[in-house]
Each structure stands twice: as structure tokens, then as C-alpha cells.
């Protein structure tokens, strides 16, 4: 038999811990986190869940009291639904509503909140596979809401609701894009008219004062049509100039990085609403929709194109800004790391630009929230 000798346990010598160096001043006063909407539940009151399939003419609603079976679907107008919610709240119910975000804005949401309900919006999703009716969608939303309130957080992903002021700021940048598109449409209509009836070509910006004087030799009827189009274009350009001056006034004396114009910065701020809404870089990257799609199983991993989720307007602005940054920001740290891929051919360069667009959004979030400075990112101020 082997003999085991027990040795006394010696206490290791204590090591004096050196204090960690202080964090840079940039990271000390970080903005507070903005959590996504959550439900407030009072266990002393009965609960009533509402799944809403919203249309402009009517609203299909399915109600469920506590954990009972959902009621039969009912059709309401907006005014009738708000009145019914007020009645349920007066009876002592905790009313929770869920609907998919759509082109009707947040009018119904704000009215339900004012009526005493807790309202949540989610991004549109496929609720019933290949079967879709208003009643089925409302019932599916109601059941998902019930499971979400019970603690199954994967059932719903409520989105952040912008304030009325944030909505108006965002509308200004979107209206600018609409007006610019209207000018292009009217200008192309003028080109088509002259091409069809005169077999001629109009100069670029044919409605300008100098070019307009050169069109006096055209057919009088065609010239009359162009005059009406020109009047519309001139008026829209006037409105566009006023709107751009209003947008630029939001960042009058702010130092921005070279290659990121004032209009682009105002548009990004308007679409994001508030950069403090993001808590980490993953949330920022996901919001851009520039994250790669993936289909993996077992030992196989397949990464495809970007998922194109999130805000498409932000994604387009970021891609345009990256091409400008590659020209005006040669020391941008994110681009320096991908210098090899940027020179590996046209196809690889386009893919790299998409990856840089995601990284640019993250860098902008860091800069706009005070997590770092432009110098730390390798940016040169304009």
C-alpha cells in the first residue's frame, strides 16, 4: 500500500493590488440607457389583453381576460375602441394592447395610452404562416401578448416609440427627399415631351434662367407645356431651399468630420431620433440592417448577404458616407484595418463598404454619445 504524506497548506503571500488607472474623461459621463418598453403589472388587478389588427377603416380586436380563452374577434372603429378601453379601465382592468407598426403612425397608440391602457408596437411579422386573415392575426397577437406578459420575452419585441418632436424632425428630412424626387420627376417629364414632339434633347436643368432663354425656338405648344412644368419646379425648389436652410440650422456651429455633410448628419440624427437609445454596438449594427445573414447547421456555416432589417434610409446614407470617407478620411481606423480587402477587386470592395457602413454607424454612435472623440476614431474635422 502506498503511504500518503499530508503537507500543511501554506497561505500564499498577499499581493498589494495596484489601483486601476482612471478611465478617460470621455467615458465618465455616459448618457443613461433607454430601455425598451416593458409592461407594468399590478397583481392585485385583473388583466385584459388586446390583440389589434389595425386598418384605416376599422380595427379587428381580440380580447382575453387573464388566462381565459380569447374572446371572439370584434370589429371597432378607432373612436369605439378608445371608448371601450376607457370603459374597461374604469371597471378596474389592467388593459394591455399590442399592434404591428404600419403607415398609420402612432395616433392610435397615443390615444390608447391616454385612455389608461399600456400599448406596445412591434415590427410586422408573419403570424400564421400561409394563412392570413384579420381575425387570425388579431388572435395570434393576443396570444403572443399573453405569453409575453407571463414572462416569455421572445414572443414580442416592442419597438421604441418616438416622441412627437422626434417625429416632426424626422418628417423634415423625409420631406426633403420627397421634394427632390418630385423635381426629378417633373424634369424628366419635360425631357420626354421635347423628345416626343420635337425630336430634340433638352439641356441639364433646362428650367434654369440661362437655359430657358435658349428654348424660345421650340414649338409654341411644347414651350407652353414646359412653362407649366417649369413653374412647378421653381416653386418646389424654393420650398426645398427653405427646408434645407431649416435643417442646417439644427447644427449651426457643430464641428463634424470631413466628408459628412450637414444634411447627412441632420438626416441620420432625425432617423435615429436619439443615439442614446442604443446600449451597445450590436444594437447599432442591427439597426442598420448591414449584418450578414446566416444559415448554419451542425458543422456547416453559411454566411450570406446582409439581412436588410432595420432602417433602410439610414443604411443608404451610411453607404454613401463610407464612399466619401474613403476619399476624405484616409486615417479612419476602421478603413485602415480593411485596407487589404478594399484593394482586392471590385466585388470585394463593395462588400467591404457594406461592412464599413455598419462600422461607421457604430463610430457615429460612439461620437454622438461622447464615448470617444473624432481623433480617437482617426477622423479629421471639416
C-alpha positions as CSV (number, residue, x, y, z in Angstrom):
1,X,0.0,0.0,0.0
2,X,1.1,3.5,-0.8
3,X,1.6,5.9,2.0
4,X,0.3,9.5,1.6
5,X,2.0,12.3,3.4
6,X,-0.2,15.3,4.1
7,X,1.7,18.6,3.8
8,X,0.5,21.7,5.6
9,X,-1.3,24.2,3.5
10,X,0.7,27.4,3.2
11,X,-1.1,30.7,2.7
12,X,0.3,32.5,-0.4
13,X,1.8,35.9,0.3
14,X,-0.6,38.7,-0.1
15,X,-0.1,40.9,-3.1
16,X,-0.9,44.6,-2.9
17,X,-3.4,45.4,-5.7
18,X,-2.4,48.5,-7.6
19,X,-5.3,50.8,-8.4
20,X,-6.5,50.8,-11.9
21,X,-5.9,53.9,-13.9
22,X,-8.8,56.3,-14.2
23,X,-10.9,56.0,-17.4
24,X,-10.6,58.8,-19.8
25,X,-12.8,61.8,-19.2
26,X,-14.7,61.0,-22.4
27,X,-16.2,57.8,-20.9
28,X,-17.1,59.2,-17.5
29,X,-20.4,60.9,-18.2
30,X,-22.1,58.4,-20.5
31,X,-25.7,59.0,-21.3
32,X,-28.2,56.9,-19.4
33,X,-29.6,53.8,-21.0
34,X,-33.0,53.9,-22.6
35,X,-34.7,50.6,-22.0
36,X,-37.2,49.3,-24.5
37,X,-40.9,49.4,-23.5
38,X,-41.9,47.0,-20.8
39,X,-45.2,46.1,-19.1
40,X,-46.0,47.2,-15.6
41,X,-48.2,44.5,-13.9
42,X,-50.2,45.0,-10.7
43,X,-51.0,41.5,-9.3
44,X,-54.0,43.0,-7.4
45,X,-55.9,43.9,-10.6
46,X,-57.4,41.7,-13.3
47,X,-55.7,41.8,-16.7
48,X,-57.1,42.2,-20.1
49,X,-55.0,41.6,-23.2
50,X,-56.0,43.1,-26.6
51,X,-54.5,41.9,-29.9
52,X,-55.2,44.6,-32.6
53,X,-55.1,44.2,-36.3
54,X,-55.3,47.9,-37.4
55,X,-56.7,49.1,-40.7
56,X,-57.6,52.6,-41.8
57,X,-61.3,51.9,-41.9
58,X,-61.6,49.6,-38.9
59,X,-59.7,47.7,-36.2
60,X,-60.1,44.0,-35.6
61,X,-59.6,43.3,-31.9
62,X,-59.4,40.0,-29.9
63,X,-59.7,40.4,-26.1
64,X,-58.5,37.9,-23.4
65,X,-59.2,38.3,-19.7
66,X,-56.4,37.0,-17.5
67,X,-55.6,33.4,-18.7
68,X,-59.1,32.5,-20.0
69,X,-59.7,31.6,-23.7
70,X,-59.6,34.6,-26.0
71,X,-63.0,36.1,-26.9
72,X,-64.4,36.1,-30.4
73,X,-62.9,38.8,-32.7
74,X,-64.8,42.1,-32.8
75,X,-64.6,45.0,-35.3
76,X,-64.2,48.5,-33.9
77,X,-63.7,52.0,-35.3
78,X,-60.9,53.9,-33.7
79,X,-63.3,56.0,-31.6
80,X,-65.2,52.9,-30.5
81,X,-62.1,51.1,-29.4
82,X,-60.8,54.0,-27.4
83,X,-64.2,54.4,-25.7
84,X,-64.3,50.7,-24.9
85,X,-60.8,50.7,-23.4
86,X,-61.8,53.6,-21.2
87,X,-64.8,51.6,-20.0
88,X,-62.5,48.5,-19.2
89,X,-60.1,50.7,-17.3
90,X,-63.0,52.3,-15.3
91,X,-64.1,48.7,-14.4
92,X,-60.7,48.1,-12.8
93,X,-58.9,46.1,-15.6
94,X,-55.3,46.5,-16.5
95,X,-55.5,46.8,-20.3
96,X,-52.6,45.8,-22.4
97,X,-52.7,46.3,-26.2
98,X,-50.3,45.2,-29.0
99,X,-50.3,46.1,-32.7
100,X,-48.0,45.9,-35.6
101,X,-46.3,49.2,-36.7
102,X,-47.6,50.4,-40.0
103,X,-48.1,53.5,-42.1
104,X,-50.8,54.9,-39.8
105,X,-48.2,56.3,-37.3
106,X,-48.7,56.3,-33.6
107,X,-52.1,58.1,-33.3
108,X,-53.9,55.0,-32.0
109,X,-51.1,54.2,-29.7
110,X,-51.1,57.6,-28.0
111,X,-54.9,57.6,-27.7
112,X,-54.9,54.2,-26.1
113,X,-52.2,55.3,-23.6
114,X,-54.3,58.5,-22.9
115,X,-57.3,56.2,-22.2
116,X,-55.3,54.3,-19.5
117,X,-54.0,51.3,-21.4
118,X,-50.5,50.1,-21.8
119,X,-49.8,49.9,-25.5
120,X,-47.0,48.2,-27.4
121,X,-46.0,48.2,-31.1
122,X,-43.9,45.5,-32.8
123,X,-42.4,45.2,-36.2
124,X,-44.7,43.4,-38.8
125,X,-44.1,39.7,-38.7
126,X,-45.7,36.5,-40.2
127,X,-48.2,35.5,-37.6
128,X,-50.0,32.5,-39.1
129,X,-47.7,31.1,-41.9
130,X,-49.5,30.9,-45.2
131,X,-52.9,31.7,-43.7
132,X,-53.7,35.3,-43.1
133,X,-56.9,37.0,-42.1
134,X,-57.7,39.9,-39.9
135,X,-59.2,37.7,-37.3
136,X,-56.4,35.2,-37.3
137,X,-53.8,38.0,-37.0
138,X,-55.6,39.7,-34.1
139,X,-56.0,36.3,-32.3
140,X,-52.3,35.5,-32.8
141,X,-51.2,38.9,-31.5
142,X,-53.4,38.5,-28.4
143,X,-51.9,35.1,-27.6
144,X,-48.4,36.3,-28.1
145,X,-49.1,39.2,-25.8
146,X,-50.5,36.9,-23.1
147,X,-47.4,34.7,-23.2
148,X,-45.1,37.8,-23.3
149,X,-46.8,39.2,-20.1
150,X,-46.3,35.8,-18.5
151,X,-42.5,36.1,-19.0
152,X,-41.8,34.6,-22.4
153,X,-39.8,37.5,-23.7
154,X,-39.2,36.0,-27.2
155,X,-42.9,36.3,-28.1
156,X,-42.8,40.0,-28.7
157,X,-40.1,42.6,-29.3
158,X,-41.7,46.0,-28.6
159,X,-40.2,48.9,-30.5
160,X,-39.3,52.4,-29.2
161,X,-42.0,55.0,-29.8
162,X,-40.6,58.4,-30.9
163,X,-41.9,61.5,-29.3
164,X,-44.0,63.9,-31.4
165,X,-41.0,66.3,-31.6
166,X,-38.8,63.5,-32.9
167,X,-41.4,62.5,-35.4
168,X,-41.6,66.1,-36.8
169,X,-37.8,66.3,-37.0
170,X,-37.7,63.1,-39.0
171,X,-40.5,64.2,-41.2
172,X,-38.5,67.3,-42.3
173,X,-35.6,65.1,-43.7
174,X,-38.1,62.7,-45.4
175,X,-40.0,65.6,-47.0
176,X,-36.7,66.9,-48.4
177,X,-36.1,63.6,-50.2
178,X,-39.7,63.7,-51.5
179,X,-39.3,67.2,-52.9
180,X,-36.1,66.3,-54.6
181,X,-37.8,63.3,-56.2
182,X,-40.6,65.5,-57.4
183,X,-38.2,67.8,-59.1
184,X,-36.5,64.9,-60.9
185,X,-39.9,63.5,-62.0
186,X,-41.0,66.9,-63.4
187,X,-37.7,67.4,-65.1
188,X,-37.8,64.0,-66.8
189,X,-41.3,64.8,-67.9
190,X,-40.0,67.8,-69.7
191,X,-37.3,65.8,-71.4
192,X,-39.8,63.3,-72.6
193,X,-42.1,65.9,-74.0
194,X,-39.4,67.5,-76.1
195,X,-38.0,64.1,-77.2
196,X,-41.5,63.0,-78.4
197,X,-42.8,66.2,-80.1
198,X,-39.6,67.9,-81.2
199,X,-37.1,65.0,-81.6
200,X,-34.6,67.1,-79.6
201,X,-32.7,67.0,-76.4
202,X,-33.1,69.4,-73.5
203,X,-30.0,70.6,-71.6
204,X,-29.4,69.7,-68.0
205,X,-31.5,71.8,-65.7
206,X,-33.4,73.2,-68.6
207,X,-35.7,75.3,-66.3
208,X,-32.8,77.5,-65.2
209,X,-32.8,81.2,-66.4
210,X,-30.0,80.8,-68.9
211,X,-31.1,77.5,-70.4
212,X,-34.8,78.7,-70.5
213,X,-33.9,81.6,-72.8
214,X,-32.4,79.2,-75.3
215,X,-35.6,77.3,-75.7
216,X,-37.5,80.1,-77.5
217,X,-37.1,78.3,-80.8
218,X,-39.2,75.3,-79.8
219,X,-42.7,74.7,-80.9
220,X,-45.0,77.1,-79.1
221,X,-47.3,74.4,-77.8
222,X,-44.4,72.4,-76.4
223,X,-43.0,75.6,-74.9
224,X,-46.3,76.2,-73.2
225,X,-46.2,72.7,-71.6
226,X,-42.6,73.2,-70.5
227,X,-43.6,76.6,-69.0
228,X,-46.2,75.0,-66.7
229,X,-43.7,72.3,-65.6
230,X,-41.0,75.0,-65.0
231,X,-43.4,76.9,-62.8
232,X,-43.9,73.8,-60.6
233,X,-40.1,73.0,-60.5
234,X,-39.2,76.6,-59.5
235,X,-41.8,76.6,-56.7
236,X,-40.6,73.2,-55.4
237,X,-37.0,74.3,-55.5
238,X,-37.9,77.4,-53.4
239,X,-39.6,75.2,-50.8
240,X,-36.6,72.8,-50.9
241,X,-34.2,75.6,-50.3
242,X,-36.2,76.8,-47.3
243,X,-36.4,73.3,-45.9
244,X,-32.6,72.7,-46.3
245,X,-31.9,76.0,-44.5
246,X,-34.2,74.9,-41.7
247,X,-32.4,71.6,-41.4
248,X,-28.9,73.0,-41.4
249,X,-29.9,75.4,-38.7
250,X,-30.1,72.4,-36.3
251,X,-26.3,72.0,-36.4
252,X,-25.1,75.6,-36.9
253,X,-21.8,75.6,-35.2
254,X,-21.1,71.9,-34.7
255,X,-17.8,70.5,-35.9
256,X,-18.4,67.4,-38.0
257,X,-15.9,65.0,-39.6
258,X,-14.8,65.8,-43.1
259,X,-16.9,64.0,-45.6
260,X,-20.1,64.0,-43.5
261,X,-22.1,67.0,-44.6
262,X,-24.6,68.9,-42.5
263,X,-27.6,67.5,-44.4
264,X,-26.4,63.9,-44.0
265,X,-25.8,64.4,-40.3
266,X,-29.2,66.0,-39.7
267,X,-30.9,63.2,-41.6
268,X,-29.1,60.5,-39.6
269,X,-29.9,62.2,-36.3
270,X,-33.6,62.6,-37.5
271,X,-33.9,58.9,-38.5
272,X,-32.2,57.6,-35.4
273,X,-34.2,60.0,-33.2
274,X,-31.8,59.6,-30.2
275,X,-28.4,58.0,-30.3
276,X,-28.7,57.2,-26.6
277,X,-31.4,54.7,-27.3
278,X,-28.6,52.1,-28.1
279,X,-26.8,50.4,-25.2
280,X,-24.1,48.6,-27.1
281,X,-22.6,48.3,-30.6
282,X,-24.6,45.2,-31.5
283,X,-27.8,47.1,-31.3
284,X,-26.4,49.9,-33.5
285,X,-25.3,47.4,-36.1
286,X,-28.6,45.5,-36.1
287,X,-30.5,48.8,-36.6
288,X,-28.6,49.5,-39.8
289,X,-29.6,46.2,-41.4
290,X,-26.0,45.7,-42.6
291,X,-25.4,42.5,-40.6
292,X,-24.8,39.3,-42.7
293,X,-27.4,36.7,-42.9
294,X,-26.6,33.2,-41.7
295,X,-27.8,29.7,-42.4
296,X,-25.8,27.2,-40.3
297,X,-26.4,23.8,-39.0
298,X,-24.1,21.3,-37.4
299,X,-20.6,21.7,-38.7
300,X,-21.7,23.8,-41.7
301,X,-21.7,27.5,-41.5
302,X,-23.0,29.6,-44.4
303,X,-22.9,33.4,-44.3
304,X,-25.0,35.2,-47.0
305,X,-25.9,38.7,-47.9
306,X,-27.0,41.3,-45.4
307,X,-30.4,40.9,-43.8
308,X,-31.6,44.4,-44.7
309,X,-33.5,44.7,-41.5
310,X,-33.8,47.9,-39.5
311,X,-33.9,51.4,-41.2
312,X,-33.3,51.4,-44.9
313,X,-32.9,55.2,-45.1
314,X,-30.1,55.0,-42.6
315,X,-28.4,52.2,-44.5
316,X,-28.4,54.1,-47.7
317,X,-27.0,57.2,-46.1
318,X,-24.2,55.2,-44.4
319,X,-23.2,53.6,-47.6
320,X,-22.9,57.0,-49.4
321,X,-21.0,58.4,-46.4
322,X,-18.5,55.5,-46.5
323,X,-17.5,56.2,-50.1
324,X,-16.9,59.9,-49.1
325,X,-14.9,58.8,-46.0
326,X,-12.7,56.6,-48.1
327,X,-11.7,59.7,-50.0
328,X,-11.6,62.4,-47.3
329,X,-10.7,60.3,-44.2
330,X,-7.6,58.3,-45.1
331,X,-6.7,57.7,-41.4
332,X,-10.1,56.3,-40.4
333,X,-9.1,53.4,-38.2
334,X,-11.9,51.1,-39.4
335,X,-10.9,51.6,-43.1
336,X,-7.2,51.2,-42.3
337,X,-7.9,47.7,-40.9
338,X,-9.7,46.7,-44.1
339,X,-7.2,48.3,-46.5
340,X,-6.2,44.9,-48.0
341,X,-9.9,44.0,-48.7
342,X,-10.5,47.4,-50.2
343,X,-7.9,46.7,-52.8
344,X,-8.8,43.1,-53.6
345,X,-11.1,43.8,-56.5
346,X,-14.5,45.5,-57.2
347,X,-16.7,42.8,-55.8
348,X,-14.7,42.5,-52.5
349,X,-14.6,46.3,-52.3
350,X,-18.4,46.6,-52.4
351,X,-18.8,44.0,-49.7
352,X,-16.2,45.8,-47.6
353,X,-18.0,49.1,-48.0
354,X,-21.2,47.5,-46.5
355,X,-19.1,46.2,-43.6
356,X,-17.7,49.7,-43.1
357,X,-21.2,51.2,-43.2
358,X,-22.1,49.1,-40.2
359,X,-18.8,50.2,-38.5
360,X,-19.5,53.8,-39.4
361,X,-22.8,53.7,-37.6
362,X,-21.1,52.3,-34.5
363,X,-18.4,55.0,-34.7
364,X,-21.1,57.7,-35.1
365,X,-22.9,56.3,-32.1
366,X,-19.7,56.5,-30.1
367,X,-19.0,60.0,-31.2
368,X,-22.5,61.4,-30.8
369,X,-22.9,59.9,-27.3
370,X,-19.5,61.1,-26.1
371,X,-17.9,57.7,-25.8
372,X,-14.9,58.8,-27.9
373,X,-13.6,61.7,-29.9
374,X,-13.0,62.2,-33.6
375,X,-9.3,62.0,-33.0
376,X,-9.7,58.6,-31.4
377,X,-11.5,57.3,-34.4
378,X,-9.0,58.7,-36.8
379,X,-11.3,61.4,-38.2
380,X,-10.3,64.8,-39.5
381,X,-12.7,67.6,-38.6
382,X,-14.2,69.5,-41.5
